[in-house]
Amino acid sequence: MQHLKGAPLVGFRVVVGSDDAGYQYKQAIVEDLNQDPRVAEVIDIGVHEGTLHEHSYPHIGLAAAQKVAAGEADRAVLVCGTGIGMAISANKVPGIRATVAHDSYSVERSILSNDCQVLALGQRVIGLHLARRLVKEWLGYAFDASTPSGAKVAVITDFEHSC
Ligand SMILES: O=C(CO)[C@H](O)COP(=O)(O)O
């Protein structure tokens, strides 16, 4: 992902995943991201039609977060019934900051305050149009480690490194 101050963000590699309860929204989000000029690569890690029940939210949430932590993707968007299980799972991977966010302000702050790489959404909680809009907005924000928020996020990173 390229981030030149003041210029639009481009070149995102985004992992997208869901369990069976988030499959419909995941498909729509994959389609949107494939059309988004800011996105260089969409990595759909499932679930897929025909194997909807093969993997549950922890499998997908952990696998997506591992890709981000390994530097194979910049961000991940994950959908389950509530988003909660995906966020909990993704947060177990060292270096990952994942959150559920179902409103514009929280989506904005999840990047600008918290440098979250993972956005989790609940298909059983919000409407499809809002989910799609939130993902679009989410790609418009970049964290700036030189702001006061940078030092706060660094406390979390330092703690992880000390464990
Ligand atoms: O929302 C979920 C986890 O947070 C998941 O889609 C459904 O989980 P379940 O209620 O345990 O089936």
The ligand as an ORCA input file, in Angstrom:
! r2SCAN-3c Opt
* xyz 0 1
  O     -21.294    -14.170     14.824
  C     -20.632    -15.160     14.941
  C     -19.518    -15.203     15.898
  O     -19.316    -13.976     16.567
  C     -20.884    -16.366     14.131
  O     -21.281    -16.027     12.827
  C     -21.977    -17.216     14.711
  O     -21.498    -17.873     15.832
  P     -22.421    -18.884     16.663
  O     -23.530    -18.063     17.290
  O     -21.508    -19.473     17.689
  O     -22.951    -19.903     15.693
*
